[in-house]
Structures are given as structure tokens and as C-alpha cells.
Amino acid sequence: MVDDAGDERGLIRAVDEHLTAAYGVVVDDVVLRSWGNEQVELSYLLLNAAISASGGEADEADLWLVARAVAFAAPIPAAARR
């Protein structure tokens, strides 16, 4: 977990910006609800459902990396930031 609240907000913002840029949808509510839950599969399923419901189609490999970052409140790996 990130100690500084400012850093944590920055990580959340980076995830939100990545998802918006990659899929053209805003799913920040799902990111916030899933943030730090330590449940990668649940985070993946929630993010995928939100992207699909918004008319987008997720790249599975990318979304697993993002879901792991969300679940463990960590930076998005460089591979996901294409």
C-alpha cells in the first residue's frame, strides 16, 4: 500500500487516465471501489464488466495488468501503459 495519500491519488489517477485512453470509457467508480482489495480476479471482472457496459472491448492481457495494480494499490506496469 502507498503511504502518502497524494501518491495514492496519483496512482488512482494514472489508472483512470490509462483506462480512458485505452478504451475510451470512464470507469473511475470501479477503480475506486476495487482499489487495494487484494482480489485481482474480482478487480478484473468488475473492470471488464464496466468497460463492456460502456461499449468498450478490453484487451485481456492489458486489463489483467491493470486489475493487479488496482487490487494491490500499485503503479500500472510499463507493459500496460503502451
SVG drawing of the C-alpha trace seen along z (x, -y; Angstrom):
<svg xmlns="http://www.w3.org/2000/svg" viewBox="-24 -15 31 29">
<polyline fill="none" stroke="black" stroke-width="0.4" points="0.0,0.0 1.2,-3.5 1.9,-5.5 1.3,-9.0 -2.3,-9.9 -1.1,-12.2 0.9,-9.4 -2.1,-7.1 -4.4,-9.6 -1.8,-9.9 -1.7,-6.2 -5.5,-6.1 -5.5,-9.0 -2.9,-7.2 -5.1,-4.1 -8.2,-6.1 -6.3,-8.0 -4.9,-4.8 -8.3,-3.1 -9.9,-6.2 -7.1,-6.5 -7.0,-2.7 -10.8,-2.1 -12.5,-5.4 -14.5,-4.9 -14.6,-6.4 -14.8,-3.7 -13.2,-5.6 -16.0,-4.5 -15.0,-0.9 -11.3,-1.7 -12.1,-3.4 -14.3,-0.6 -11.7,2.0 -8.6,0.1 -6.5,2.1 -8.9,5.0 -6.2,7.6 -8.6,9.5 -7.1,9.5 -9.8,11.6 -12.7,9.6 -11.0,6.3 -10.6,7.7 -14.2,8.9 -15.5,5.5 -13.3,3.5 -14.2,5.7 -17.9,5.5 -17.8,1.7 -15.8,1.4 -18.2,3.7 -21.3,1.9 -19.8,-1.3 -19.5,0.1 -15.8,0.8 -13.9,4.0 -11.0,4.7 -7.6,6.2 -7.4,9.2 -3.6,9.0 -3.7,5.3 -6.7,5.5 -5.1,8.2 -2.1,6.0 -4.3,3.1 -6.5,5.2 -3.4,6.4 -2.3,2.8 -5.8,1.8 -6.1,4.8 -2.7,4.1 -2.8,0.3 0.3,0.3 1.6,-1.5 0.5,-0.2 3.3,1.9 5.0,0.3 3.7,3.1 0.1,1.9 1.0,-1.8 1.9,-1.1"/>
</svg>
